[in-house]
């Protein structure tokens, strides 16, 4: 077979020679323990690119190559562009399957896709883990910038990527955001070993290559691919870009603060002489904590996310969306997906819970209740449900005008706006501490009056459905719950008949 192109990787005492020839198949010839010579047929490269016949083990050896002559350089660069395009498109699909909530927000250095590709290969082929670290390092060093830039430009032109405000970063384009994965595809893509079930894969050839590589070469490489990958993916915050594994940028120790909201996250108040006061929220899994029984009890009424990672991603993405829509939310300064924490602005003001209690006990601050509910109605008009609309998750600042929504880990795009209203109604009933209910009706009227400034009556009615009442019997005093239900039902019946005398 005649030679098409030649390339080499030489790193320390490691020597890898690759010869691309006309024809099929791949052969491995070794000259010494630390020297591999691969003879690859061009048809094998095509089969690996189009059908994953060798599960990428062929084209993985093309990317790091240094051309040995001018003709080889041109041919290898053409191959590298095709390979990079394939890898980036695969990594986009994987990112969407694992982090759909971040799809519109994440930014990447182009090297993210390449490194994550090798990271996944290292996880799959355990005995070649060090070898794939080696290939990753060499690929970073030996892929020409113009080759990578050309590939990125082609994907931008095709709509898969776009250039955000940061010139050296890319984000997902509309064509990527439109990609839909079936549950089976997501499972196959996110569990590496299952991908080998693809009938197009030549398992026999793959096993042969693996056996030859593991017996012919010994490489020690301390590159932490997982850590490196996360350093090339970013989220935009109110202090600029934050890598997905940024370390806590504050002096320690920091003192613990009374929990500001949420059920199974831990909140700390960070007081730093140079940076001021911030809130650190650490997300924990549900195991042994409160979300599981609550999620089971509310089954059919509302879906609760129990995963710490998804709750963190939800908090970030919904915070950004609400901010873009003009609502008041705490600034987000740092996000860490590895350690599952977020650092946010500390918002000073009165908890909406305290405003409601003031209304219940003294009949005051009803105008503030109206303001808060009108803001909630505006959120609902945008198709967003707060999810955990507990009055402890809403802050009214000191001038009593701005309404801040915090702890958005259960917020989502949904038509179940009645869920938020049910929480507000029945937590209001929960705050009644005695048999004296003189001010309950006036508080409920303020809630309804404020919501109807921008919302409609349908979700108010749906908030009184039996499925919600079943959930909130856990939280409210029975007599207060009954009184709340009766008063609200009468108000809404009067409103439906066109009478406003009760409001």
N, C-alpha and C positions, 0 to 999 in steps of 0.2 A: 504494500500500500504506500502511495506517495505521501510525503509530508506536506501538511497545509500550514502549520504554525508551530512554533516552539516557545516554551516559557519555562521559567524557573523561580523557585523560592529558595533563598539561602539565608538562614537565620542561625547564627552561631554554628553549632555542629550539625544542624539539620539541613539536608539538601533534598529538594523535591523537584524533579524534572518531569515536565509534561510535554508529550508530543501528540499533536492532533493530526490525524491522518484520514484519508479517504477510506470509507468502509464502515464496518459495524463493530460493536463490542468494545471491551476495555481489557487491557492486560497490565499486570503489575510485575515489574522486574526490579529486583533489589540487588544492589551492589555491595551494600554493607548494612549494618544494623540501623544506621541513621541516614540511609540514602534510599529514596523511593523514586522509581522511574515509571510513570504511567503512560501507556500508549492508548489513546482514546480515538475511536472512530467518530467521524463527524455525525453519522447517523445516530450514534449513542447519545450525543449531546442534544440532537433534535428530539429524540424520544424522551429524554429526561426533561426537556423544556416543555414539550407539548403534552406529554402523558404521565409525567412523573415516574417513568418506568424504573429508574434507579433511585427514586426518592431523593433526588437532588444530590446524591453522592458524586455524580459526574460533574455537574456544573459548579458544585461547591469548590472544586479544585481549579476552576478557570479564573474565578475572581481574583485570587491573590497573586496571580502569575505576573512576573516581570518578563516582558518580551525579550527574546534573544536577538532579534533583528528587526529592521524597519517594516518589512512585509508582515512579520508576525505581529507587530504592534497594532497595525491597522485591523487585522483580522481579529485579534484578541479583544480589541476595544469594541468591535461590533458585537461579539459574543457577550461581553460584559454588560453592554447596554440592554440586550435582550434578557439576560439573567437578572439584572437589577430590576427591570420592569416587572418580571414575574414575581420576584421576591417581595417587592413593595406592594403589589396588588394582593398577594397572599397575606402579608402582614396587616394590611388595611382590613381585610375580611376578619382576621383573628381579633384585631383590636375592637371592631364593631361587635363581635360575638361576646367579648369579655367586658367591654366598657362602653356599651351603647350610650349610657348617660353622658359620657364625655365627648361624644362624637363631634359635636359642633364647637367644642371649647378647647380641645387638646391641640397643642402645637408640638412639632417635632423637628429636631435636627434630622436631615436626610440619613445620617448614619444610624439613627434609631432602628430603622427597618432592617438594615443589614445585620446589626448586632443581635437583634431579637431573633432573627432567623437562625443564627448560629447558636444562640442560647437554647432555642427549642431543640435543635439537633443534638446539642450536648446533653439535654435531658433525656432524649430518646435513646441515643446510642451511648449508654453508660460507660462502656469500656473505651470509648473514643472521646470521652469528655475533654481531656487535656488536648487531644488532637484538634478538636473543633475550636477550643480556645486559641490554639496556635493559628488556625486558619482565619479566625476572626481578627486577630491582631495583625496578621499579614495583609488581610484584605483592606483594613483601615489604612495601612501604609502604602499599599501598592495600587489601589484603584485611583486613576488620575482624576483630578477634580473636574476636568471638562467632561469626562465620561459620566460622572455622577450628576453633574449639572445638566447635561443633555438629557439624561433619563428623566430627571425631575421636570424639565421643561416639556418633555413629551407627555408626561402624565398630567401636567397642568393644562396643556392644550386639549387633552382628552376629557378634562373635567373631573379627574380623580383626585387631584390635589389643587391647592390654590396658595397664593402668597399672601399671608396676613401683613400686618404693619411691620413685622420684623423680617428684614431681608434674608437673614440666614436661617429662617424657619419656614416650615410649611404646615398647612392644616388640611383637613379633609374637604374635598370639593363636593359639589352637589351630586355628582355621579356616584361617589362613594357613599354618601349619606342615604342614597336611594337603594343601596344594596340590602336585600332582605335575605336572611338565613333561616332555613327551616330548623326545627329543634334537632333533627338528625345531623344536619350539616354543622351546627354549632357544637354538638358533641364530638363529631369526628375531628373538627378543627382544634378544639380546646384540649382534647386528650390525645397527645401525640401518638401513642401506640396504636390507637384505633385507625389512624390514617393508613397504616400498613395493610388494612383490610381492603384497600382499593385494589380492584382486580387487575388494574393496569400495571401495578407494581411487580417487578421481576424479583420476587423474594430470594430466589436461588442466587442470582447475581449479587444482590445486596449482601447476603450472608457471606458470599465468597470474598467480596471486597472488604467487609468488616474483619473477617478472619485473617486476611493477608495484612491489613493495616495494623491490627493489634499485635501481630507476631513480628512485624518488621521494624516498628519504630517505637521509641520511648521518648516522650516529650514531657517536660515539666513546665507548666505555665500557671502562674498564680493570678491571672486575669479573672476578676469577678464579673462575669458577663451580666448577671442579674443586676448588680449595682450599677454597672456601666450603662446598661440599657436605660434604666430609670433616669439617669443623668441627661439623657438625650430627649426626654419627653417632658413637656412643660404645661402648666396651667397659668392663665393670666389672672393676676390678683390686683388688689388695690395698691400694691407696692411693686408692680412689675411682674416679671415672669418668675414662677416658682417651679423648680424641678420636682418630680413626683416623690423624691426621697430626701428632700431638704432636711437637714438636721435642725433641731430646735435652736433658733438664733437668739435665745435670751439667756441671761445669766441665771444660774441656779444656786441655791434653792429658790423656788417660788412657793408662795403660800396658797393653800387650798382655800377655795371660796365656796360658800353655800351654792349648791347646784342651781344654775340659772334656768334650767329647763331640760326637757327630754327625760327619758326614763332609764336607759341603760348606758348612757355616756357619762363620763366624769368631767366636770368643768373645773378649771383652776383659774384663779385671778393672777395674772402675771404683772408684777410691778417692777419695772426696769427703769433705772435712773436716766438712761439715755433715750429710751424709746417710749416711755409712758406706761399706761395701763392697758392690758389686753386680756382676752379670754382664750385659754387653751382648752379645746375640747378633745378628749380621747374617747374613741369609739371602741366598745367591747362587743363580743359576740353575745348572743342571747342565752347561751347555756347557763343554767342555774339562776337566771335572772327573771325579769318580769315580762319581757315581751312575749314569750311563748304562751303563757296562759291567756294573756290579753288578746293575742292574735287568734287563738283558738276560740275564745269567747265571742269575739267580734266577727267570726267567720260568716260570710254572707252579707255583712254590713259594710265592711271596709277591709282592704288588703293591707296588712302591715309588713314592711320589709324588716326582717330580723338580721340579715347579714350586715356586719359592721362595715364592710367595704362599700356595699350598695348604699347604706345609709349616709356614709360620708360623701360619696359621689352625688347622691341626691341632694344633700345639703348644699354642696358647692354649686351644682348646676342650677338648682331652683333659686338659690340666692342670686346668681348672676342673671338669670332670666327676669326675676322680679325687679332687679335693679335696672335692667335695660328697659323695662316697661314703665319705669318712673316711680316705683314704690320704694319705701324706705326699708333698708335692710342693713345689718352690720357689715362693715367693710371686711373682706377676707384678705389676709396678708400672707399666710403660708399654708400649704397643703402637703401632707405626707401620706401617700397611699400605703407605703410599706409598714409604717408604725401606726397608721390610722389615726392621725390627729389633724386638726385644723386650728389655726390661730386667727381670731377674729377681733374686730373692734369691740371695745367695752362700751355698751350703750347705757347711758345714765337716764333715769326717769322712773316713772311709776309702773309697776306691773299692772296689766289690765285687770288681773284678779283683785288687786287692792281697790281699783276704781269701782268694780262691781260690788265689792263688799261695802264700800262707802255708800253706794246707792241703795243697797239692801238695808243697811243699818240706820242710815240717816236721811235717805231720800235725796242725796246730793249727787253731783257730777253726772247727771243723766245726759247732759249735752255732750260730755266726753264719750259716753257709751255710744251715742248716735254717730259721732265722728269715726270711732273705731269700726262700727258695723258698716258704715258707708264705704270705708276702705276695703273691708272684706268683700263687700258686694262688687267693688271694682276688680278685685283679684279674680273673683268667680267669673266675671264677664270676659276675662282673658282666658278662660278655660282651665284655670289652675285651682286646685283644692289644697289647702294648707295641710290637711291630713291629721296633724296633731294641734288643733286650734284651741288647745287648753289656754285659758286666760293668762297662765304664767308664761306663755310663749309669745306674748304681745306686750310691747313696752310703749307707753306714751311719755314722750320726753317732757322736760320740766315746764316748757311753755304751753303744754297741753294741746299742742296742735299737730305735731308730727307723730305718726304711728309707725313703729318699727316691728317687723315680723322676724322672729328669731326661731332657732331650732326647727329648721325646715327639712329634717331628715326623712319625714314621711310625706312631704308635699309631692304632688305629681300633676300632670295634665290629666284631667278627669271631669266627667259630668256629674260626679257625686258631691256637688256643693252642699247638699242637704246634710252630709256627714259633719262638715264644719259647724253648721248651725245647730245640729243635735248636740255636739260637744258643748257649745256655748250655752244652750238652753239648760242642759242637765247639770253642767258644772255650776251654773248659777244656782240651781236647786240645791246642789251639794254645799254651797257656801252658806246656806241658811242654817244658823246655829241654834235657833230656838223655835218655839211654836208661833212666835209673833211674825206673821208674814205680811204685815201692812204695806211694806214697800216693794214686795216681790212683783206685783202687777205693774208698778210704774217702771221698774227696771226692764221687765219683759217688753213693755210698750216701747221703751227707748230702743231696745234691740231691734224690734220689728220696724219701728219708724226709721231708724238709721239704715237698715238693710234695704228698705224699699225705696230709698233715694236713688239707688243705682241698680238694685236687683228686682226680681219679680217674686210673686207670692208662691209659685210652685215649690221651690226648695224649702220654703218655710213650712209648707204643709207636709212635705215628704219627711221633714225632720221629726215629725211626730209619729212616724210609722212604727208598727210593732217591733220590727227587727232592731231599730235603734233603742226603743224603750227597754227591750230585753237586755241590751248591752249595758245601759246606764243604771239599771237597778242595782248594780254593784257599787255605785259611787254616791248616789244621792239618798238623802233621808226620804223614807217612803212618803210621809205626809207632804214634804216639799215637792217631791216628784209629782205626786198626784195633783197638787195645787198648780204646779207649773203647767202640766199637761192640760188641765181644765181651762185655765186662763188663756193659754195660747190658742187652744182650739176655738174658744169663743171669739177671740180677737180675729182669727183668720176666717171664721164663718161670717162675721160681720163685714170684714173686708171684701169677701167674695160676693156678698150681697150689695156691695157698693156703699155700705155705711162706714163712716170714719169716726163716729162718735166715741168709740172706745180707744182710739189712738190719738 
